[in-house]
Structures are given as C-alpha cells and as structure tokens.
Amino acid sequence: MTSEGLRERSKARRREAILRAAYKLFAERGFEATTIADIATAAEVSPRTVTLYFPSKLELALSDFDAFSVRLGSALRRREEDWTILDALEHWLRDEISSRGELDDLADTMLELNPQLRAVAGARLAEVIQEGARILAEEQGADPDDFGPRMAAAAAAAVVAEVCHRPQEADIEAAMAFLRAGLATLPAAPRP
C-alpha cells in the first residue's frame, strides 16, 4: 500500500465525516441555525478543515446533490451509441439506485427539511434539464427551445426525483413507461 493511497482514503473518510455531520445537523437544527463550527465539532475536525473541503456552507449542503446532477448530465452526454436519451436515463437511474447509501438518505432528509436548500437544488437541476432538452431535441431533430423537448426534460426531472425517493423496480418500470409514452405523443419535429 502506498502512502498516496492511504492519504487519499483518509481524505475521503474525512470528507464523508464532514458531509454526514453537516447533513445530520442541517436536518436536526436547520441550515441557517447550523454553523461551520457546529459541523466541525460533530465531524471531529477543525473549522478550517471543513472550509478546506467545502469553501461555503451552501456548497457543503449541496455537495451530494451537485455530484448527483453531474452524474446525470454525464450519463446523458456519454450514452452508448445505440441508446436513446431515455435508454441512458433508465440505465443511469438503475445505477444510481443500486449504489444509494446512508449518506444519500441523509442528504434527501436534509433537503426535505430545508426549503431554501431545496429551492437552490431545484434551480441547479434546471440546468441539467436544459441540457437534457438540448440532447433530446438533437436526437429528434427539433429546436431545444421547442415545447416538446422542454416538456419531456421537465417530466424526466420529476420522474428522477420520484424514483430516487421510491427506488423499487416497479416504480422504475412505471416511470420509464410513462416517459416513453409521453414522448411518443409529442408531434414530430418539422423537417427542413
């Protein structure tokens, strides 16, 4: 084992301890009432260590959500050559759900109990939705600002939010059937 490998694992454990402590405190006390010092004490690190890992309290609170959004955007952009955007979304959902852990549940609880954080997360998700609309429009030969791709992307975002809270196989099947059926009802993009 190299010292570099040990150092990286130690950093990852420290980062997770900070996240875990913050999410618990944000859920118990609220985002506004929790300080960096409170998080540091709960994580058994110094306040400076917290800010080295997370420059702001908001960045700390939305770290898990931001990583989730990045993974989604990446899955949509880097999908298999023969996959549609919905195929990529379905595979990504299944992967996400199979790898969920306690930290994900804590992050969900924290967001549910802090409306201001939920609002910021929603705004950030809108960026991923716009990217999804662009990819879908490209796939269908439509303009990204057309109603169909925007509506389909917004519906997909709602489905993702629901399925991640109810990660059952039947829910995934129902969600994807809903999205595929809805997409099939959209008028075809006009051809030039």
C-alpha positions as CSV (number, residue, x, y, z in Angstrom):
1,M,0.0,0.0,0.0
2,T,1.4,3.4,-0.9
3,S,1.3,6.4,1.3
4,E,-0.5,8.3,-1.6
5,G,-3.3,5.7,-1.5
6,L,-3.6,5.9,2.3
7,R,-3.7,9.7,2.1
8,E,-6.5,9.7,-0.5
9,R,-8.6,7.2,1.6
10,S,-8.0,9.3,4.7
11,K,-9.2,12.5,2.8
12,A,-12.3,10.6,1.5
13,R,-13.2,9.4,5.0
14,R,-12.7,12.9,6.4
15,R,-14.8,14.4,3.6
16,E,-17.6,11.9,4.3
17,A,-17.5,12.6,8.0
18,I,-17.9,16.3,7.4
19,L,-20.8,15.6,5.0
20,R,-22.5,13.2,7.4
21,A,-22.2,15.6,10.3
22,A,-23.5,18.6,8.2
23,Y,-26.5,16.7,6.8
24,K,-27.5,15.5,10.2
25,L,-27.2,18.9,11.8
26,F,-29.0,20.6,8.9
27,A,-31.8,18.1,9.3
28,E,-32.0,18.5,13.1
29,R,-31.4,22.2,13.5
30,G,-31.9,23.7,10.0
31,F,-29.4,25.1,7.6
32,E,-29.4,28.6,8.9
33,A,-29.1,27.6,12.5
34,T,-26.1,25.4,11.9
35,T,-22.6,26.9,11.9
36,I,-19.4,25.7,10.4
37,A,-18.1,25.3,14.0
38,D,-21.0,23.1,14.8
39,I,-20.2,20.9,11.8
40,A,-16.5,20.8,12.7
41,T,-17.3,19.7,16.2
42,A,-19.6,16.9,15.1
43,A,-17.2,15.7,12.5
44,E,-14.2,15.9,14.9
45,V,-12.2,18.2,12.7
46,S,-11.3,21.9,12.9
47,P,-13.5,24.6,11.3
48,R,-10.6,25.3,8.9
49,T,-10.6,21.7,7.8
50,V,-14.3,22.0,6.9
51,T,-13.7,25.1,4.8
52,L,-10.7,23.5,3.1
53,Y,-13.1,20.7,1.9
54,F,-16.1,23.0,1.3
55,P,-15.5,26.7,0.9
56,S,-19.1,27.6,1.8
57,K,-21.8,26.2,3.9
58,L,-24.1,26.1,0.8
59,E,-21.5,24.2,-1.2
60,L,-21.3,21.7,1.7
61,A,-25.1,21.4,1.8
62,L,-25.5,20.8,-1.9
63,S,-22.4,18.7,-2.5
64,D,-24.2,15.4,-2.8
65,F,-26.9,16.9,-5.0
66,D,-24.3,18.6,-7.2
67,A,-22.5,15.3,-7.7
68,F,-25.8,13.6,-8.5
69,S,-26.5,16.3,-11.1
70,V,-23.1,15.9,-12.7
71,R,-23.5,12.2,-12.9
72,L,-26.9,12.6,-14.6
73,G,-25.6,15.1,-17.1
74,S,-22.6,12.9,-17.9
75,A,-24.7,9.8,-18.4
76,L,-26.9,11.7,-20.9
77,R,-24.0,13.2,-22.8
78,R,-21.9,10.0,-22.8
79,R,-24.6,7.5,-23.6
80,E,-23.9,4.3,-25.6
81,E,-24.0,4.9,-29.3
82,D,-27.2,3.0,-29.9
83,W,-29.1,4.3,-26.8
84,T,-31.7,7.0,-26.9
85,I,-31.7,9.6,-24.2
86,L,-34.4,7.6,-22.4
87,D,-32.3,4.5,-22.5
88,A,-29.4,6.4,-21.0
89,L,-31.7,7.8,-18.3
90,E,-33.0,4.4,-17.4
91,H,-29.6,2.9,-17.1
92,W,-28.4,5.8,-15.0
93,L,-31.4,5.6,-12.7
94,R,-30.8,1.9,-12.1
95,D,-27.1,2.5,-11.4
96,E,-27.9,5.4,-9.0
97,I,-30.5,3.4,-7.1
98,S,-28.3,0.4,-6.8
99,S,-25.5,2.5,-5.3
100,R,-27.5,4.6,-2.9
101,G,-26.3,4.6,0.7
102,E,-26.9,6.2,4.1
103,L,-25.3,9.5,3.0
104,D,-27.8,9.8,0.1
105,D,-30.7,9.2,2.6
106,L,-29.3,11.9,4.9
107,A,-29.0,14.3,2.0
108,D,-32.6,13.7,1.0
109,T,-33.8,14.2,4.5
110,M,-31.8,17.4,4.8
111,L,-33.2,18.8,1.6
112,E,-36.8,17.8,2.6
113,L,-36.5,19.7,5.9
114,N,-34.8,22.8,4.4
115,P,-37.0,24.5,1.8
116,Q,-34.3,27.1,1.0
117,L,-31.8,24.4,0.1
118,R,-34.5,22.5,-1.9
119,A,-35.1,25.7,-3.9
120,V,-31.4,26.1,-4.8
121,A,-31.2,22.4,-5.7
122,G,-34.2,22.9,-8.0
123,A,-32.6,25.8,-9.7
124,R,-29.4,23.8,-10.3
125,L,-31.4,20.8,-11.6
126,A,-33.0,23.2,-14.1
127,E,-29.5,23.5,-15.7
128,V,-29.4,19.7,-16.2
129,I,-33.0,19.8,-17.5
130,Q,-32.0,22.3,-20.1
131,E,-29.0,20.1,-21.1
132,G,-31.4,17.1,-21.4
133,A,-33.8,19.2,-23.5
134,R,-31.0,20.1,-25.8
135,I,-29.9,16.5,-26.2
136,L,-33.4,15.3,-26.8
137,A,-34.0,18.0,-29.3
138,E,-30.9,17.0,-31.1
139,E,-31.9,13.3,-31.1
140,Q,-35.3,14.2,-32.5
141,G,-34.2,16.9,-35.0
142,A,-36.0,19.6,-33.1
143,D,-35.0,23.0,-31.7
144,P,-34.0,22.9,-28.0
145,D,-36.4,25.7,-27.3
146,D,-39.4,23.8,-28.7
147,F,-42.1,22.9,-26.3
148,G,-41.8,19.1,-26.7
149,P,-38.1,18.7,-25.7
150,R,-38.5,21.2,-22.8
151,M,-41.7,19.4,-21.5
152,A,-40.1,16.0,-21.9
153,A,-37.0,17.1,-20.0
154,A,-39.1,18.6,-17.2
155,A,-41.2,15.4,-16.9
156,A,-37.9,13.4,-16.8
157,A,-36.6,15.6,-13.9
158,A,-39.9,15.0,-12.0
159,V,-39.6,11.3,-12.6
160,V,-36.0,11.2,-11.4
161,A,-37.0,12.9,-8.2
162,E,-39.8,10.5,-7.6
163,V,-37.9,7.3,-8.5
164,C,-34.9,8.3,-6.3
165,H,-37.3,8.5,-3.4
166,R,-39.1,5.3,-4.2
167,P,-36.4,3.0,-5.7
168,Q,-38.5,0.0,-6.4
169,E,-38.2,-2.0,-9.7
170,A,-41.9,-1.5,-10.4
171,D,-41.5,2.3,-9.9
172,I,-38.7,2.4,-12.4
173,E,-40.7,0.4,-14.9
174,A,-43.7,2.6,-14.5
175,A,-41.7,5.8,-14.7
176,M,-39.9,4.8,-17.9
177,A,-43.2,3.6,-19.5
178,F,-44.7,7.0,-18.6
179,L,-41.8,8.9,-20.2
180,R,-41.7,6.7,-23.3
181,A,-45.5,7.0,-23.8
182,G,-45.4,10.8,-23.2
183,L,-42.5,11.2,-25.7
184,A,-44.4,9.2,-28.3
185,T,-47.3,11.6,-28.1
186,L,-45.3,14.6,-29.0
187,P,-45.6,15.9,-32.6
188,A,-42.6,15.1,-34.8
189,A,-40.2,17.9,-35.3
190,P,-40.7,19.7,-38.7
191,R,-38.1,18.6,-41.2
192,P,-36.3,21.4,-43.1
